[in-house]
Structure formats: structure tokens, C-alpha cells
């Protein structure tokens, strides 16, 4: 469906013999509009405009730092894809279509979600989602619980879809949850409209959200405590070293994924994993599926023997002596 009316056809002119040009995506159209608004016709990249916005405060009026950050995030939306913001399959909280009302009420009461996906058999067969307000109808148990009647439609999108395009699709369909599918039709992850909006305004914590702590915490001795879901690229930037192997760099995104790659399996709590760069990762918390928290130190080889001594990695955030 075209977002703009087509030009009137010239019925008296020659018939076109070439294929029509591909219609630009919503992200491209929005990016062009924003560049024109900024009066930078000579700059044809988002990076050029982002650099101008970051360095030249007068060019865009009296924008506050928060407003400037939001505008920068909008500029970058043309490059962000659904796979970059989705909740991975391992973290999806969902219910079976044969769930009973007491279990469903407990999930909503103990959890932090207002919507839950509903699956048939396994997560590769998600049939829709339920909203907490639809469950209120059965709260007093006066009515017979009927889950199929309250299951809502859910979207299915590829990980390669642009975030801004999915945002528009959710607005048009009024469906605010989507399953991210792989090339075989299996469920790769889940994304909600809140996940997409957070790419513009930053992290949105619900009133009942549990605090998970920062991605990185620098201890007094300089060692780093990191969440297993923390991006490897952020750790690389902090330490100024390359951690990802070239042949698998695109497949590994988190510190937990890096440790699984190094160990060949999901490491257990207390396990020490050495990295070729000289870093040592101590697993502080994990379960059979993933690494949750690690402590990072640099290991020095002592010349007099095979003993190793851990010292803190060099981090810009480390407290000064």
C-alpha cells in the first residue's frame, strides 16, 4: 500500500516499459524529511546531521540535552532493525493455550508484563497474546474461563525489518506486540511497541519493573561486574581491546554469548574462563541456559612460575587512586 497518492497517469503519453522504481521505506522518507527540515541539503548522510546536531547547539535552537538525544535517536532509526531491539527467545515469558485461570492470574500478579504471548505446544507456534485487562472479566470466577475468546491478534515480522517501519505498522494495525521469526518460521524473539519507543526516548521502566542493576559496575579495586546480557562492543570500548573472533564476530552480541563460545557450553557459577586478550571472566551467576553475571579481571603471568595473579582491567570508569 502506498503512503502517498500516485501521480495522475498521462493517458495520452507513451506506455512505460520499465519497472517502476522501488518505493522508499518509511525510514528513508522520514530521514529525507528531517534533513530538509534542518536545511542541510548538502549533507546526504544521517551521520553528518547527527554530528552537526551534537556539536552545533545554535543550529537547532535552544534544545536541551534530553531533546538533542531524542532527535539523535530519531536520526539513527533508519539503521536500527527489529533484531537489534527484540527480547531474545530465551527471555520470552509466554503461556500455553491450555493455561488455567489461577496460573494465569499468578503470572500477571507476580510478573511485570501487561501482555503475554500465547503458544500452542511450543514457542514456535505462537497464536496470539492476551492482555491483563481482558482477564479481569473472569477475576471473580463468576464466568467460565474461555481463553480463546480473549486471545488477540499478534504480528509476525522478520528480524531485518526496520524499527521505524514496524512502529508505523503497529500504529496502523493497533497491534502492539510482534513475534520476530527466523527464515524457517520459528520464533526468534519478541518485540512490543514499548521496545520500539525506547529506541527514541530511552529506557522506560514500568511502575512495577524489577531493578536489574546497571550493565557494568566498577568495583573499588577496578574489577568490572557485568551482566551477561551486556553488549560485548561496550566492554571493548571501555577496555580498548578486541574481544570478538573475526570469524564469529557477527554471531556474538553479549558477554554471555562470548563466554559460551569460549567454553563450548554454558559455564556454571564459579567457573573461570580465560580470554586470549589476557582477561579472565569469573561466572558469578548462571543457569542451564545462559550466563547472568560475571566478574572481569586482567591476568598477569608471573615470570617465576606458572602462578597467575589477577589485576583489574583498565577501565575509564575505574575510580582513581
Backbone torsions as a table, in degrees:
resi	resn	phi	psi	omega
1	UNK	NA	131.4	-178.9
2	UNK	-81.3	140.9	178.3
3	UNK	-85.6	-10.7	-179.8
4	UNK	-129.5	144.9	178.9
5	UNK	-64.3	143.4	178.4
6	UNK	-70.8	154.1	175.4
7	UNK	-66.1	145.0	178.9
8	UNK	-57.7	136.5	-179.2
9	UNK	-72.8	140.4	175.7
10	UNK	-89.4	95.7	-172.9
11	UNK	-69.0	-22.9	-178.0
12	UNK	-90.3	-10.1	-176.2
13	UNK	-85.6	175.9	179.8
14	UNK	-70.0	152.8	179.1
15	UNK	-78.6	130.9	-179.1
16	UNK	-69.1	139.3	-179.3
17	UNK	-110.2	-2.8	-179.5
18	UNK	-101.0	156.3	177.4
19	UNK	-67.5	140.4	178.2
20	UNK	-64.5	147.4	179.7
21	UNK	-64.7	144.1	179.4
22	UNK	-64.0	135.7	-179.8
23	UNK	-72.5	133.4	-178.6
24	UNK	-64.4	152.0	178.6
25	UNK	-70.4	166.6	177.8
26	UNK	-59.3	-38.8	-178.9
27	UNK	-63.3	-43.0	179.9
28	UNK	-65.2	-43.1	179.8
29	UNK	-62.0	-44.1	-179.3
30	UNK	-66.3	-39.4	178.7
31	UNK	-63.0	-41.5	178.0
32	UNK	-62.8	-41.7	179.9
33	UNK	-62.5	-42.1	-177.4
34	UNK	-69.3	-36.8	177.4
35	UNK	-65.5	-39.5	178.0
36	UNK	-66.1	-38.6	178.6
37	UNK	-61.5	-36.1	-179.2
38	UNK	-80.6	-7.6	177.6
39	UNK	71.3	33.2	-178.2
40	UNK	-117.8	59.3	-177.8
41	UNK	-61.8	-26.4	-178.8
42	UNK	-76.1	-20.0	179.4
43	UNK	-95.3	118.1	-175.6
44	UNK	-108.2	20.6	176.7
45	UNK	-131.7	150.2	176.4
46	UNK	-63.7	-33.9	-178.3
47	UNK	-62.0	-38.9	-179.7
48	UNK	-63.7	-43.8	179.6
49	UNK	-69.5	-38.8	178.6
50	UNK	-62.4	-39.5	179.4
51	UNK	-65.9	-41.6	178.5
52	UNK	-63.2	-44.2	-179.2
53	UNK	-63.6	-37.5	-178.2
54	UNK	-73.5	-32.6	-173.4
55	UNK	-97.8	-30.5	-172.9
56	UNK	-112.7	91.6	-177.0
57	UNK	-69.7	-29.1	-178.4
58	UNK	-69.5	-28.0	-175.7
59	UNK	-64.6	-25.3	-176.8
60	UNK	-121.1	28.6	175.4
61	UNK	75.3	-160.3	-176.1
62	UNK	-90.2	62.2	178.0
63	UNK	-77.0	136.6	174.1
64	UNK	-76.0	163.0	177.0
65	UNK	-56.3	-37.5	179.1
66	UNK	-66.0	-41.7	178.2
67	UNK	-65.9	-38.5	179.1
68	UNK	-64.8	-39.7	179.6
69	UNK	-64.8	-41.7	179.2
70	UNK	-62.6	-43.3	179.8
71	UNK	-65.3	-38.4	176.0
72	UNK	-62.4	-41.4	178.8
73	UNK	-63.5	-38.7	177.6
74	UNK	-61.9	-42.1	-179.9
75	UNK	-60.5	-34.5	-175.8
76	UNK	-84.2	-7.1	-177.9
77	UNK	-60.7	-27.7	-179.9
78	UNK	-65.6	-10.7	-179.3
79	UNK	-112.6	-11.4	-175.4
80	UNK	-89.5	129.7	-179.6
81	UNK	-110.1	161.7	-175.5
82	UNK	-56.9	-37.8	179.8
83	UNK	-61.8	-21.2	-179.9
84	UNK	-78.9	-20.7	-173.2
85	UNK	-119.1	-4.7	-175.3
86	UNK	-70.0	156.0	169.2
87	UNK	-79.7	122.7	-177.0
88	UNK	-64.1	156.5	-176.6
89	UNK	-51.0	-41.3	-176.7
90	UNK	-63.6	-21.4	-177.1
91	UNK	-101.7	2.1	-178.6
92	UNK	-70.6	129.9	172.7
93	UNK	-101.7	115.7	-175.5
94	UNK	-140.6	168.3	179.7
95	UNK	-127.4	151.2	175.9
96	UNK	-75.5	153.6	-179.2
97	UNK	-69.0	-12.3	176.4
98	UNK	-102.0	19.6	179.1
99	UNK	-61.7	145.4	178.1
100	UNK	-93.6	155.5	-174.7
101	UNK	-57.2	-46.6	-179.8
102	UNK	-58.1	-41.0	179.2
103	UNK	-66.2	-39.0	-179.8
104	UNK	-65.9	-43.9	178.4
105	UNK	-61.1	-41.5	179.7
106	UNK	-63.5	-39.9	179.5
107	UNK	-62.3	-44.4	179.3
108	UNK	-68.7	-37.8	-177.6
109	UNK	-69.9	-41.7	-176.1
110	UNK	-87.3	-17.7	-176.2
111	UNK	-94.0	-169.4	-178.3
112	UNK	-122.6	11.1	-175.2
113	UNK	-106.0	144.6	174.5
114	UNK	-99.1	-11.4	176.5
115	UNK	-130.4	142.7	177.7
116	UNK	-134.0	131.2	175.0
117	UNK	-66.9	150.4	177.6
118	UNK	-117.0	128.5	-178.0
119	UNK	-119.8	159.1	176.5
120	UNK	-114.0	104.1	179.1
121	UNK	88.5	-59.3	178.9
122	UNK	-154.3	177.0	-174.1
123	UNK	-68.0	-13.7	176.7
124	UNK	-78.5	-5.4	179.9
125	UNK	-123.9	59.5	177.3
126	UNK	-77.5	127.4	-173.8
127	UNK	-105.3	-9.4	-179.0
128	UNK	160.7	-160.8	176.0
129	UNK	-145.5	160.9	177.4
130	UNK	-118.5	147.3	179.0
131	UNK	-106.6	143.3	-175.2
132	UNK	-58.8	-33.8	-176.8
133	UNK	-68.7	-24.7	177.3
134	UNK	-73.4	-22.2	179.4
135	UNK	-77.5	-22.9	-179.4
136	UNK	-57.5	-29.4	-179.3
137	UNK	-58.7	-28.5	-177.3
138	UNK	-107.2	11.1	-172.1
139	UNK	-61.3	-41.0	-178.1
140	UNK	-84.2	0.2	176.3
141	UNK	62.1	19.3	176.7
142	UNK	-74.4	-28.6	178.6
143	UNK	-102.7	151.6	177.7
144	UNK	-71.7	128.1	-176.3
145	UNK	-65.7	129.2	-178.1
146	UNK	-134.5	89.4	-176.2
147	UNK	-62.7	-46.0	-178.0
148	UNK	-55.5	-29.1	-177.6
149	UNK	-71.3	-22.6	-176.9
150	UNK	-109.5	1.8	177.0
151	UNK	-71.5	128.3	-178.3
152	UNK	-99.3	160.9	178.4
153	UNK	-66.4	145.7	177.6
154	UNK	-128.2	150.1	179.9
155	UNK	-88.6	154.2	174.2
156	UNK	-124.9	121.1	-174.8
157	UNK	-136.0	154.8	176.0
158	UNK	-81.2	156.5	179.5
159	UNK	-65.2	-22.5	-177.3
160	UNK	-81.1	-7.2	-178.5
161	UNK	-66.4	140.4	178.6
162	UNK	-70.9	141.5	-179.1
163	UNK	-57.1	-43.5	-176.7
164	UNK	-66.4	-31.7	177.3
165	UNK	-70.3	-39.7	177.3
166	UNK	-67.8	-36.4	178.0
167	UNK	-59.5	-43.6	178.1
168	UNK	-66.5	-41.0	-179.9
169	UNK	-62.9	-40.8	178.0
170	UNK	-64.7	-36.9	180.0
171	UNK	-67.6	-40.3	-178.0
172	UNK	-72.5	-38.5	-177.3
173	UNK	-89.3	-15.5	-176.0
174	UNK	60.2	30.3	173.7
175	UNK	-112.1	117.0	-168.5
176	UNK	-104.6	19.0	176.0
177	UNK	-140.5	139.7	-179.3
178	UNK	-138.2	142.2	173.1
179	UNK	-91.1	129.5	176.8
180	UNK	-90.9	118.2	-174.0
181	UNK	-106.3	151.9	176.4
182	UNK	-91.7	-175.0	-175.3
183	UNK	-66.9	-17.2	179.7
184	UNK	-97.9	1.3	-179.7
185	UNK	90.0	0.8	177.6
186	UNK	-78.0	161.8	-179.1
187	UNK	-82.0	120.3	-178.8
188	UNK	-98.9	-25.8	-178.0
189	UNK	-179.3	-171.8	-177.0
190	UNK	-141.1	143.9	178.6
191	UNK	-141.4	139.0	177.1
192	UNK	-115.6	168.5	-179.7
193	UNK	-64.0	-28.4	176.8
194	UNK	-64.5	-38.6	177.9
195	UNK	-60.8	-38.0	-178.8
196	UNK	-72.6	-42.6	-179.8
197	UNK	-64.5	-33.8	179.3
198	UNK	-62.4	-23.7	176.3
199	UNK	-67.8	-17.8	179.4
200	UNK	-100.4	-49.5	-171.9
201	UNK	-100.5	-6.4	-177.5
202	UNK	96.5	179.4	-175.5
203	UNK	-58.4	131.2	176.8
204	UNK	-112.1	113.7	178.7
205	UNK	-97.5	125.4	176.6
206	UNK	-69.4	165.3	-178.2
207	UNK	-60.7	-28.9	-176.2
208	UNK	-111.0	12.6	-178.9
209	UNK	-67.8	139.9	178.0
210	UNK	-81.9	136.3	179.7
211	UNK	-76.0	121.1	-177.7
212	UNK	-97.3	-8.1	-179.5
213	UNK	88.5	163.8	-179.2
214	UNK	-69.0	160.1	178.1
215	UNK	-64.3	-39.0	-178.8
216	UNK	-130.6	136.6	174.2
217	UNK	-131.6	124.6	179.6
218	UNK	-92.6	121.8	179.7
219	UNK	-77.8	170.4	-177.9
220	UNK	-60.2	-32.4	-179.7
221	UNK	-86.2	3.6	177.2
222	UNK	94.2	-12.8	177.2
223	UNK	-67.4	155.1	-174.6
224	UNK	-112.4	129.0	170.1
225	UNK	-97.4	125.3	-176.4
226	UNK	-128.4	145.6	172.7
227	UNK	-73.0	145.2	178.7
228	UNK	-62.9	-26.6	-179.8
229	UNK	-86.3	1.0	179.9
230	UNK	-65.8	139.6	-179.9
231	UNK	-65.0	134.2	177.9
232	UNK	-61.2	-36.5	-176.4
233	UNK	-62.0	-31.9	178.1
234	UNK	-69.8	-37.7	176.8
235	UNK	-67.1	-39.3	177.5
236	UNK	-60.7	-41.1	-180.0
237	UNK	-67.7	-37.3	179.3
238	UNK	-65.3	-42.0	-173.3
239	UNK	-95.8	-15.1	179.7
240	UNK	70.7	29.1	179.1
241	UNK	-133.5	157.3	177.9
242	UNK	-90.3	129.8	-177.8
243	UNK	-113.3	-21.3	-174.8
244	UNK	-92.1	133.5	174.8
245	UNK	-67.4	140.3	-175.5
246	UNK	-58.7	-38.3	-174.8
247	UNK	-73.8	-17.5	-178.6
248	UNK	-127.8	13.6	-175.3
249	UNK	-57.6	-38.2	-177.0
250	UNK	-75.5	-17.3	-177.6
251	UNK	-89.3	-14.7	-174.8
252	UNK	-114.1	124.9	-178.1
253	UNK	-117.4	-32.9	-173.7
254	UNK	-112.0	163.4	176.6
255	UNK	-63.2	-39.4	177.0
256	UNK	-59.5	-42.3	178.1
257	UNK	-64.1	-36.5	177.6
258	UNK	-63.4	-43.2	-178.7
259	UNK	-68.6	-37.0	176.5
260	UNK	-63.3	-38.8	178.2
261	UNK	-65.3	-41.5	-179.2
262	UNK	-69.6	-40.4	-175.4
263	UNK	-84.7	-21.3	-177.4
264	UNK	83.5	-0.8	177.6
265	UNK	-163.2	175.6	177.5
266	UNK	-75.2	114.5	-177.3
267	UNK	-69.8	151.0	-179.7
268	UNK	-90.2	165.3	178.6
269	UNK	-61.1	136.2	-178.6
270	UNK	91.9	-11.8	-178.8
271	UNK	-73.2	140.2	177.5
272	UNK	-105.6	131.0	-178.2
273	UNK	-125.5	121.8	-179.6
274	UNK	-90.7	142.0	177.0
275	UNK	-110.1	144.3	-179.2
276	UNK	-56.1	-21.4	-179.5
277	UNK	-74.3	-11.1	-176.6
278	UNK	104.5	-0.9	176.5
279	UNK	-84.4	150.3	174.5
280	UNK	-123.6	129.7	-179.5
281	UNK	-107.4	122.3	174.8
282	UNK	-104.6	121.1	-178.4
283	UNK	-77.2	116.1	-179.3
284	UNK	-92.0	-28.7	-178.8
285	UNK	-155.4	135.5	178.1
286	UNK	-160.1	166.1	171.3
287	UNK	-132.9	-180.0	-175.7
288	UNK	-60.6	-15.5	-176.0
289	UNK	-102.9	-25.8	-172.0
290	UNK	-161.2	163.2	173.3
291	UNK	-89.5	131.9	-176.9
292	UNK	-103.3	-38.6	-175.8
293	UNK	-152.3	141.0	-178.1
294	UNK	-138.1	157.8	171.2
295	UNK	-112.5	133.9	-173.9
296	UNK	-115.3	129.1	176.6
297	UNK	-140.9	157.9	175.1
298	UNK	-94.7	136.2	-176.7
299	UNK	-104.9	127.5	175.3
300	UNK	-103.5	134.7	174.1
301	UNK	-83.8	125.6	-179.5
302	UNK	-82.3	127.7	-173.5
303	UNK	-62.0	-31.9	-174.0
304	UNK	-75.4	-11.7	-177.3
305	UNK	-170.8	-164.7	-177.9
306	UNK	-94.7	3.3	-179.9
307	UNK	-64.2	149.0	176.4
308	UNK	-118.8	144.3	177.5
309	UNK	-124.8	126.8	-179.5
310	UNK	-84.3	136.8	173.2
311	UNK	-132.0	155.3	-175.3
312	UNK	-65.2	145.6	174.1
313	UNK	-69.7	156.3	178.3
314	UNK	-76.6	119.5	-179.5
315	UNK	-133.7	139.8	179.5
316	UNK	-65.2	-23.4	-177.5
317	UNK	-90.9	0.0	-177.9
318	UNK	-68.3	139.8	179.5
319	UNK	-65.6	142.8	-180.0
320	UNK	-74.8	152.6	-177.8
321	UNK	-73.8	NA	NA
